[in-house]
Amino acid sequence: MDVYDYIKFFAAFALVMGLMAGLALILKKLNLGNIGITPDSKRRIKIVETLPLDARRKAVLIRRDDVDHLVILGPSGETVVETNIKAKDV
């Protein structure tokens, strides 16, 4: 390959990247870039707190519809420790 081929490659690459950036800006301007993402005010589920237990496992407190659930996450899977905990608002 000579210098001309490298110039063509980088010009085409820059054109494609510019088109992708332009499309991203258009989607963001039309508010179409986050389809399927629920606004924070309408979310029913959220992670309240996480606590690392060791290098491989952690305890996660998940709130869904004002009820908390305690789950242990690890490499072998997840384990529900306690459910239907009444949510405390701090």
NUFI-876525 format. One line per 5 residues: number of its first residue (from 1); their letters; for each residue x, y, z of N, C-alpha, C. Coordinates in nm, 2 decimals. Atoms other than C-alpha are relative to their C-alpha. Layout:
N
NUM) A) X Y Z X Y Z X Y Z | ...
# end
This chain:
90
1) MDVYD) 0.08 -0.12 0.00 0.00 0.00 0.00 0.09 0.12 0.00 | -0.07 -0.12 0.00 0.12 0.34 -0.08 -0.07 0.11 0.08 | 0.05 -0.11 -0.08 0.06 0.68 0.08 -0.15 0.04 -0.04 | 0.13 -0.04 0.04 -0.25 0.75 -0.13 -0.11 -0.09 0.06 | 0.09 0.10 -0.06 -0.42 0.43 0.00 -0.03 0.04 0.15
6) YIKFF) 0.02 -0.04 -0.14 -0.36 0.54 0.36 -0.08 0.12 0.01 | 0.08 -0.13 0.00 -0.50 0.89 0.29 -0.15 -0.03 -0.03 | 0.14 0.04 0.03 -0.81 0.73 0.13 -0.07 -0.07 0.12 | 0.06 0.07 -0.11 -0.86 0.50 0.43 -0.03 0.09 0.11 | 0.03 -0.09 -0.11 -0.83 0.77 0.69 -0.11 0.11 -0.03
11) AAFAL) 0.10 -0.09 0.04 -1.05 1.01 0.49 -0.14 -0.07 0.01 | 0.12 0.07 -0.01 -1.32 0.74 0.47 -0.04 -0.03 0.14 | 0.02 0.02 -0.15 -1.28 0.66 0.84 -0.05 0.12 0.06 | 0.05 -0.12 -0.06 -1.32 1.02 0.93 -0.14 0.04 -0.04 | 0.14 -0.02 0.05 -1.63 1.05 0.71 -0.10 -0.08 0.07
16) VMGLM) 0.09 0.09 -0.07 -1.79 0.75 0.87 -0.02 0.04 0.15 | 0.01 -0.04 -0.14 -1.71 0.87 1.22 -0.08 0.13 0.01 | 0.08 -0.13 0.00 -1.85 1.22 1.14 -0.15 -0.03 -0.02 | 0.14 0.04 0.02 -2.17 1.06 1.01 -0.06 -0.06 0.12 | 0.05 0.06 -0.12 -2.21 0.86 1.32 -0.02 0.10 0.11
21) AGLAL) 0.01 -0.11 -0.10 -2.15 1.16 1.54 -0.12 0.09 -0.03 | 0.11 -0.08 0.04 -2.40 1.36 1.34 -0.13 -0.07 0.03 | 0.12 0.07 -0.03 -2.66 1.09 1.37 -0.03 0.00 0.15 | 0.02 0.00 -0.15 -2.60 1.07 1.75 -0.05 0.14 0.05 | 0.05 -0.14 -0.04 -2.65 1.45 1.78 -0.15 0.02 -0.04
26) ILKKL) 0.13 -0.01 0.04 -2.97 1.43 1.58 -0.10 -0.08 0.09 | 0.08 0.08 -0.09 -3.11 1.15 1.79 -0.01 0.06 0.14 | 0.01 -0.07 -0.13 -3.02 1.34 2.11 -0.09 0.12 -0.01 | 0.08 -0.12 0.01 -3.18 1.65 1.98 -0.15 -0.03 -0.01 | 0.14 0.05 0.02 -3.50 1.46 1.89 -0.05 -0.08 0.12
31) NLGNI) 0.02 0.07 -0.12 -3.48 1.29 2.23 -0.04 -0.15 -0.03 | 0.02 0.13 0.04 -3.47 0.95 2.06 0.11 -0.09 0.04 | -0.12 0.07 -0.03 -3.14 0.84 2.20 -0.02 -0.09 0.13 | 0.02 0.08 -0.12 -3.28 0.69 2.52 -0.14 -0.07 0.01 | 0.13 0.07 0.01 -3.59 0.50 2.41 0.00 -0.12 0.09
36) GITPD) 0.00 0.12 -0.09 -3.69 0.24 2.67 0.05 0.03 0.14 | -0.05 -0.04 -0.14 -3.53 0.42 2.97 -0.11 0.08 0.07 | 0.11 -0.06 -0.08 -3.79 0.51 3.23 0.06 0.12 0.08 | -0.05 -0.11 -0.08 -3.75 0.85 3.40 0.01 -0.04 0.15 | -0.02 0.04 -0.14 -3.63 0.84 3.76 -0.13 0.01 0.08
41) SKRRI) 0.12 -0.01 -0.08 -3.96 0.96 3.89 -0.10 -0.11 -0.01 | 0.10 0.11 0.02 -4.15 0.67 3.74 0.06 -0.14 0.02 | -0.07 0.13 -0.02 -3.90 0.39 3.82 -0.06 -0.07 0.12 | 0.05 0.08 -0.11 -4.04 0.11 4.03 0.10 -0.08 0.08 | -0.10 0.08 -0.06 -3.72 -0.06 4.11 0.13 0.08 0.01
46) KIVET) -0.12 -0.06 -0.02 -3.39 0.07 4.25 0.09 -0.07 0.10 | -0.09 0.06 -0.09 -3.08 -0.04 4.43 0.02 0.11 0.12 | -0.01 -0.09 -0.11 -3.09 0.12 4.78 0.14 0.00 0.06 | -0.13 0.00 -0.06 -2.76 0.00 4.92 0.07 -0.13 -0.04 | -0.08 0.11 0.03 -2.48 -0.24 4.84 0.11 -0.01 0.11
51) LPLDA) -0.11 0.02 -0.10 -2.23 -0.40 5.09 0.08 -0.11 -0.05 | -0.09 0.11 0.03 -1.93 -0.60 4.98 0.03 -0.09 0.12 | -0.03 0.09 -0.10 -1.90 -0.91 5.18 0.14 -0.06 0.00 | -0.13 0.04 0.02 -1.58 -1.04 5.04 0.04 0.04 -0.14 | -0.05 -0.04 0.13 -1.38 -1.02 4.72 -0.10 -0.05 -0.11
56) RRKAV) 0.08 0.05 0.10 -1.64 -1.22 4.53 -0.15 0.02 0.02 | 0.14 -0.01 -0.03 -1.98 -1.16 4.70 -0.03 0.14 0.05 | 0.05 -0.12 -0.06 -2.19 -0.86 4.79 -0.15 -0.01 0.03 | 0.14 0.00 -0.04 -2.52 -0.80 4.96 -0.06 0.13 -0.06 | 0.07 -0.11 0.07 -2.77 -0.58 4.77 -0.14 0.01 0.06
61) LIRRD) 0.14 -0.03 -0.05 -3.08 -0.42 4.91 -0.07 0.07 -0.12 | 0.08 -0.05 0.11 -3.33 -0.37 4.63 -0.14 0.04 0.04 | 0.14 -0.05 -0.03 -3.65 -0.16 4.66 -0.08 -0.01 -0.12 | 0.10 0.01 0.11 -3.95 -0.24 4.44 -0.13 0.03 0.06 | 0.13 -0.05 -0.04 -4.28 -0.06 4.50 -0.01 0.01 0.15
66) DVDHL) -0.01 -0.03 -0.14 -4.18 0.05 4.85 0.01 -0.13 0.09 | -0.04 0.12 -0.07 -4.08 -0.30 4.96 0.14 -0.04 -0.03 | -0.14 0.03 0.01 -3.72 -0.40 5.02 0.02 -0.15 -0.01 | -0.04 0.14 0.01 -3.55 -0.73 4.92 0.15 -0.01 0.02 | -0.14 0.01 -0.02 -3.21 -0.84 5.04 0.05 -0.12 -0.08
71) VILGP) -0.05 0.10 0.10 -3.01 -1.04 4.78 0.15 -0.01 0.02 | -0.15 0.02 0.01 -2.66 -1.19 4.79 0.04 -0.03 -0.14 | -0.05 0.02 0.13 -2.48 -1.17 4.46 0.14 -0.06 0.00 | -0.13 0.06 0.01 -2.19 -1.39 4.38 0.03 -0.07 -0.13 | -0.03 0.07 0.13 -2.01 -1.58 4.10 -0.09 -0.12 -0.03
76) SGETV) 0.08 0.12 0.02 -2.23 -1.89 4.15 -0.14 0.04 -0.02 | 0.14 -0.04 0.03 -2.55 -1.69 4.12 -0.05 0.10 0.11 | 0.06 -0.09 -0.09 -2.79 -1.49 4.34 -0.08 -0.08 0.10 | 0.08 0.06 -0.11 -2.96 -1.58 4.67 -0.08 0.10 0.07 | 0.08 -0.09 -0.07 -3.26 -1.41 4.81 0.00 -0.04 0.15
81) VETNI) -0.01 0.03 -0.15 -3.20 -1.38 5.19 -0.13 0.04 0.07 | 0.12 -0.05 -0.06 -3.51 -1.18 5.29 -0.08 0.08 -0.10 | 0.09 -0.07 0.09 -3.81 -1.04 5.11 -0.11 0.06 0.08 | 0.11 -0.07 -0.06 -4.10 -0.82 5.19 0.04 0.08 0.12 | -0.05 -0.09 -0.11 -3.90 -0.59 5.42 -0.07 0.13 -0.03
86) KAKDV) 0.07 -0.13 0.01 -4.10 -0.27 5.48 0.11 0.10 -0.02 | -0.10 -0.10 0.03 -3.91 0.02 5.33 0.00 0.11 0.11 | -0.02 -0.12 -0.09 -3.77 0.28 5.57 0.05 0.12 -0.08 | -0.05 -0.12 0.06 -3.74 0.63 5.44 0.08 0.07 0.10 | -0.09 -0.07 -0.09 -3.44 0.80 5.58 -0.01 0.15 -0.01
# end
